[in-house]
Amino acid sequence: MPVPRAVLALVVPTVISQMITVLYNMADTFFIGQLNDPDQVAAASLSLPLFILTTGLANLFGIGGASLISRSLGLGDKEKARRASAFCVWTAAAAALVYGLAIYAFRGWVLPAVGADEYTYGYCVSYLFWTLTVGAVPTVLNAALAHLVRAEGYSGQASFGVALGGGLNILLDPVFIFGFHLEITGAAVATMLSNLIATLYFVLLILGRRGRFQLSLNPRYYSLSDGIPKEVLLVGLPSSIMNLMGIFSNVTLNKLLVHYSNAAVAGIGIAKKIDMLAFAIANGLSQGVIPLIGYNYSAKNSQRMREAIRVTLFLSLTVTTVGAVLLFTCANPLVRTFINDAETVRYGSMFQRIICITGPFTAITTVIISLFQAVGQKGKPLLLSMLRKGGLDVPFMFLLDALGGADAIAWATPIADCGAMLAGLLLFVPLWRKLK
């Protein structure tokens, strides 16, 4: 089909699923915020970096596997696609199980390290027990399977599975938080159950379409040969590193802000949740087009590949710029929707206006990262991921904290995103010229 139509067919369902994922993450914060307890909102913010690591595991095997599968299908190697999918699914499940158990076993060290104090520690333990110790495997598999299903071109089915989990979480949150009076624990239980049901949907989808899908859940296809682990892990590593560095960045930010007040931690948590909506759009556009770019790269159709990149960049920049304007102008009422605490609203509104301006920078960087991943390059997307989170923003956090205190720390985010975008453009131009 024409390239713009092909891009839209892949990215629209992906963007919708990403937005629903963000909305259900925001739902936790929203419903917890209705308790008007800054300590519980702060606990959810402090737990977020540890929960986000499951996204890193899902991206490691999901994006890495999707790139290899789409390139294998472009070369007509269906057997390798099946073996790659089996490797990704079973290794991701094992890694998620180990991670969830480790967080619970070392909670006494991990939670104070991310900023939990005597007011938030108990809330963090309860939230992470259900979302990670019990729920890490379905959380990781839900997102990883969505990437793998999308690699075969079934973007709509993949997005429906993600949307199913998100929609259920939004519905179950008020039931468990207010109906069963479980407060923050109820939000965690709702998250775990919604991810479990979404994972079961993907399993049934793949098993029910064995004649049409090249994906396989059969352990007999599990393989460590033919360079599959290396290809999957090295291509997926940049997205995983981005999450790890994001965790490092968030933990550093929380540790600096907690010295001022838990309201500051709650405020930045709310602002970041709202800003995630703009990031989800950029991320959905860039991830959705990976199969199209990877397939045409292997098929040596550079003209179609270039057109797909152009269309994706245009869409991503347009949508994120509009989103940045809306988030900037509506910062105060948006934050107040989550919590009616004056100090938290002041911090959240201020942080929101600062970090939302990074939308266009992030759009360009994520498209460039996805392009390098789609063609199987490893080092460049890894470098850009580390620059964007951890490499530039953390040093600036300490500098700005010393210069301006809590009110200045959030400026580290746009500084880092702008630097990563400039570095990405320097790496992108030579590849673009080569494609021409």
Secondary structure by P-SEA (a helix, b strand, c coil): ccaaaaaaaccaaaaaaaaaaaaaaaaaaaaaaaaccaaaaaaaaaaccccaaaaaaaaacaaaaaaaaaaaaaacaaaaaaaaaaaaaaaaaaaaaaaaaaaaaaccccccccccccccaaaaaaaaaaaccccaaaaaaaaaaaaaaaaacaaaaaaaaaaaaaaaaaaaccccccccccaaaaaaaaaaaaaaaaaaaaaaaaaaccccccccccccccccccaaaaaaaaaaaaaaaaaaaaaaaaaaaaaaaaaccaaaaaaaaaaaaaaaaaaaaaaaaaaaaaaaaaaaaaacaaaaaaaaaaaaaaaaaaaaaaaaaaaaaaaaaaaaaacccaaaaaaaaaaaaacccaaaaaaaaaaaaaaaaaaccccaaaaaaaaaccccaaaaaaaaaaccccccccaaaaaaaaaaaaaaaaaaaaaaaaac
